[in-house]
Amino acid sequence: MRVHHELLSREQLPFLALWLVLLSIPLAIALTKFAAVIFLLAFVWAGYIRNLRSHVFLLSVGLISLINIYDLFHYHLFADHLGPVRHIWYLWFLPLVAAMPWSRQRFVDLLRAFILALTVNGLIGVAQVLGWHFRNLLGQGPIGLAQTHITFSMMLASGLLLLLFAIKDKKLFWSPSVAVFIFLLLLWQLMFTIGRTGQAVFFILALLVLLWMFPRYRIAGALSVFVVAGIALLSPVLRSRWVQAVFDVYLFFNGWVITSVGLRLVYAHSALQMFAEHPFFGVGAGQFRAAYYDLAQRGLEPKLPPVVDSMIGPNNSFLAYLSELGLFGFVPLIVLMGYLWIRAWRQSEPLLRYVQVVTWLWFVLGSFADTFIWLEGQAIPFAILMAVHYVSSEEETPVTACEGVH
């Protein structure tokens, strides 16, 4: 009864709600917003709102939100109407989670919820391979309940990176063998999806993480870089992708832009063009496509066929903010990301330091390949895990992030 009472106590409810948020993301992201609202209400009811302080979290989130709201009304609620606000709604996790008192056990429970959800989805992926066709996967591979292979492969990459520490730290999971089993399940699922971005980010960061965790093997690790590079060049599947990428670049410089690489280069160039013309407030949140059509009409960018109309948009988080929000949105984002990195690197608790450094690297590296800053499946785990500042030992009284920063 005592455990049940503590679980449902007024102070514990926000942590339970956060657990539901991370549990829902890999399984039913449509429910994540409802879980987030429950968290917000529980946070206010528990009285943690009194712990909020004016620091980088609050100021950066406030500035970015105000700029998005300004754009929303300035552009008269265009066809995408609430899109600009929807794109940044999760940022409020940062100051709120930072104001909560954290213990190591609470943080471990949060990580377990995320890994548990990925594990359940992995088992559903196995069932799909065995013939349980309850949905059309559209050739994306065994992605379970996930919506798209691109975002899910990146989510899998983050889970695998967290499990690397779980295999080493026997306290994170009930046993290292459980962590190894889940790791192999998720690795299998990642390899059989067609989310190439997630696969690339995982292998790059996994190697760096292993070298960081095991200093005595750094010489062998340096040699393994060449081994991995050799596999990437010699593997028939990977080699075909490299060859295709090089051929796409060749086609781009010869006037044919309708390729995977070619379109990315076109959108990157157009984003810089938009920033050059609107350096302070950008073209407006959610207005990239309209601005691209204007550039194409003026002959500054190539006119694209209707078949790629739905694909027009920035494919990089930083270029997205630079082009749509200008310096007034881009600078707060960079300040926030820089602050998160410095604070993560200075963490003294090994688990918290590992999780936040790896989460930051995963999110930033992925942001160069896609608009992570707008994708809930990537942005919400990032915001929640990066917001926790101080993790006390089980014997200590948990303190809030605001109390822990001087």
N, C-alpha and C positions, 0 to 999 in steps of 0.2 A: 504494500500500500504506500509506503514511503517513496519508493521509486516512481510509482504511478503519479503520486502527488507532485513530485519534483518535475516530472515530465510535462505535466499540464499546468504548472504554476504560471503565474502572470509573467515572471521574468524569463521563463523558458520558452514560452510560446513563439517569440520571434525566431529563435534558433530552430524550432520545429518547422516553422514556415519556410525558413531558408533551406532546410533539408528537403522539403517538398518541391521547392523551386528547382534545385539541382537534380532531384529525382525525376522530374517531369521532362527536362530538356531532351534527353535522348529518346524518350518513349512517346511523349505526346506534347510537343512544344506549344500546341494550341492551349494547353492547360497551364503553361508557365505563367502567362499574364494573370490568371486567376490566383495562382499561388503567390505571385508577387504582390497583388492587392491584399491578400491575407497577411503577408509579411508586413506591409506598410501599416495596416490597422493594428496588428499585434505590437509593432514597434512603438507606435504612439501610445497604445494602452499600457504597455509595460513601463512607460515613463523614460525610455532611453532618449527621447527627443531632447531632454534637458542636457544631455551630454554633447550635443552638437556644438562645435566651435568653428570659428572662421579660420579655415586653413586652406591649403591648396586644393583639396578635394572639393570643398564647398564653392570656392571662388571659381574654379575652372568649370565645374558642372553648371553653375549659375550663369556664367558668361556664354557658354555654348548653348544653353537652353534659351536664354534671352534672344540670342541671334537667330536661332531657329524659329522662335515665335514671331519675331519681327519679320522674318522672311514669309512666314505663313500668311500674315495679314498684308504685307507689302505686295505679294503676288496674287491677292484676292482669291485665295482658296482655289487654286488651279485644279485640274482634273484629279490630281493626286491628293488633293485637299489635306487630310491629316497625315499624309506620308512624312513630311519633315519632322513632325513631333514624334511620330511612331519610331522614326529612325534613332532617336536619342533618348527614348523613354527610360531605358535601363540605367542611364548614368547616375540616377539618384541612389542606386545601390551603394556607390562609393562612400559618400558621407555617412549614410545610415549604418552600414555594416561597420564602418570605422568607429562609430560611437558606441558599439556594443562591447560588453566585457567578455573576453575570450579566455578559455582555458585550452590546454592541449587536447583534452578529450573532446571538447566541443568542435575543435578544428578537425580532428581525426574523423568524427562522425560526419562532418560535412563532406570530406573527401570520400568516405565510404559510400555515401548516398550517390554521388556522381558515378563512382566505379560500379556500384551495384546496378544502377540503371543501364550503364553500358553493357554489363554482363548479361542482364536479362535480354537486351536487344541482340546481343551476340548469339544467345541460344535460339532466339527467334530466327536469326539468320541461318543457323544450322538447320532448323526445321524447314526453312524455305528451300535450301539445297536438297533436302530429303524429299521434297515434293509437296510441301504445304504451300500452295499458291493462293493465299487469301487476298493478294493484291498484285497488280501488274507492276513489276519492278522496272519495266522499260529498259531492260538490258543493263541496269546500273550495278548489278551484283547483289549479294545477300546483305542488303542494308537494313533488314528488319523493318521497324516502324518509322525509320527516318524518312524525311521528305526527299532530299536530294543527295546524290553521292558526293558532291563537292563539299558541302558543309559538313556532312557526316564524317567524311574521311579526315577532315581537320579535327573534329571532335574526338575521333578515335586516336589521332596522333597525340592529343593532349592527355587522354586517359592512359595511353601506353607510357608516356614520359613520367606520369605520376607513379605508375606501377614499378618503374625502374627503382625508385626509392623504396617502395613497399617491399620489394624483394630483398633489399639490403637491410631495411629497418624492420625487425621482427615485431615491433609494437604497433605498426600501422595496420596490419591485418592480423587475423587470428593465427595464421601460420604462413611462413614463406611459400609453402607448397600451394596454398590457396592463391596467393599472389601470382605464382608462376603459371598456374592453370588459367587464371583470368587473362594474364598477359598473352599466353599462347592463343587463347580464343580470340582476343581482340586483334592480335597480329594476323591471324588467319583471315579474319573479316576484312581488315584493312587491305590485305594483299589481293582479295577477290573482289573488291569494289573497283570502280574505274576512276576513283578520286585521286588523280595523279599528284595533285598539289599536296594532299595530306600525306601521301607516301614519301614524297621528296622531303617535306619539312620534318617528318618523323626521323628519317634516316640521317639527315644532316644534324639535327639536334641530339639524337640518341648517341651518336659518336662523341659529340662534344660533352654531353652529360656524363658519359661513362669515363671519359678522360678526367673530368673534374672530380668525380666521386672516387676514383681509384688512381691517385697520383703515381703509384709505383709502376703502373702499366702505361705511362704516357709515351715512352719510347715505342713500345709495341703498338700503341694506339696511333702514333704518327705514321708508322708503316702501314697500318690497316687502312689509312686514308687512301693510299695508292691501290690497295687491294679492292676497296669499294669502288674506286674510280675505274679500275680494270673490269670489274663485274658490270658496271654501268655501260662500259663501252663494248664489252664482248657479249653480253646477254642479248639474244635475238629480239626479245620484246622491248627492252629498254633501248637497244641500239636503233630500232625502227622509230622510236619516239624522238630520239636525238636527231636522227636523219630527217624526220619530218619537220622538226623545229627549224633546223638549218635551211631546209628547202622553203619553209614558210618565209623566212627572212629574205632568202633570194628572190622569191616571188614579190615580196613587199617592195624591194628596191627596184623591181622591174615593172612596177605599176599595178600589180594585182594584190589587193588588200584583203579580200574575203577569205582569210584563213584564220586559224586560232591565234597565231602570233601576230599576224598582220593587223587584225582588229584591235588587239591590245596596244600595239604601237600607235595606231590611229587615235584611239581614245586617250592615250597618254599625251600625245601631241596636242590634241584638242583641249585637254584639261589645262595644259600650260598656256595655251592660247586664250582660254577663258580667263585665267588668272591675270594674264598680261593686260587684258581689256577691263577687268573688274577686280583690281588688286585688293580692295578693302573689304567689301561685303560679298564678293563673288557674284555668280549669276543667280543665286538663290537656291535654297535647299529644295531638292527635287526637280530642279530646272535644267539639269544637264542635257537631257534629250532635246528640249526646245532650243537650248543654246547651241547644240551641235547642228541642228537643222539650219539655224541662222548662219553659222559659219559656212556650212556647205552651200547655202544659197548665195553667199558672197564669194564663193570660189576659194575659200581658205582651207576647207577640208573636203575630201572626196564625198560625193553623193552615194549613199548606200542603198542597195535594193531592199524592198519591203520585207524580205525573208529574214533580215537581221534587225528589223526595227525594234523588237522586244529586247535585243541584246545591247542596245546603245546605252552606255553608262560608264562611269569611271570604274575601273577594275583594280583600284588601289585605294586603301583607306586614306592615305595622306593626300593623294591627288584629288580624292573626292572632297575632302574638306577645303583644300586649297582652291579648287575651282568653284565649288558651290557656296562656300562660306567666306572665302577670302582670308586675309590676314587676321581679321577679327575672330574667326572661328578656328583657324589653323594654329595660331600662336597659343591659345589656351590648351589646345590638344597636345601640342609639343611640350608645353610646360608640365602638363599633367603626366604625360608618359615619362618625361625625364625625372620628375619627382618620384614616380612609382619605382623606376629603376634604381635610383640612388637609395631609396628607403629599403627596397628588397635586398640589395647587395649588402647593406649594413645590418641586416637582421642577425641577431645572435643565436636564436633558436634554430638548430639545424634543419628541422622539418619545415618550418615556416620559410626559412631562407631558400631551401631547395625548391619548394613549391612555387614561390613567387618569382624567383629568377627564371625558372624553366617556363612558367606561365607567361611571363613577360616576353621572353625570347620567342616562344611559340606564337604569341599573338602578333608581335611586331613583324616577324618573318612572314607569317601568313598574310599580314596586311599589305605587304608588297605584291602579293599575288591575287588578292581579292579584297572586297570591301568588308573586312571583318567588323569594322566599326558600326556597320548597319545590320549585321547578322546576329540575331539573338542567340543562336546556338553557340557562337563563339564569344560574343561580347558579354553575356550574362555571367558565365563561369569566370571569365577574366575579371570583371568588375568585382564580383563577390570575393574571389580568392585574393585579389590584390589589395582589397580594402582592409583586411585584418592586419593590424599593426603589431600588436603585442600578444603573445601567447604565454600565459603563466604555467608553472608546473601545477600538478594536481594539489600540492599542499598549499600553494599560495592563493590569495584572493584574486580572481581575475580583475584586470583593469582595462579601461577602454583605451582605444587608440589615442583619443584626445588627451587622456591623462598621461599616456606613455611618451608623448612627444614634447620635448622641451626646446 
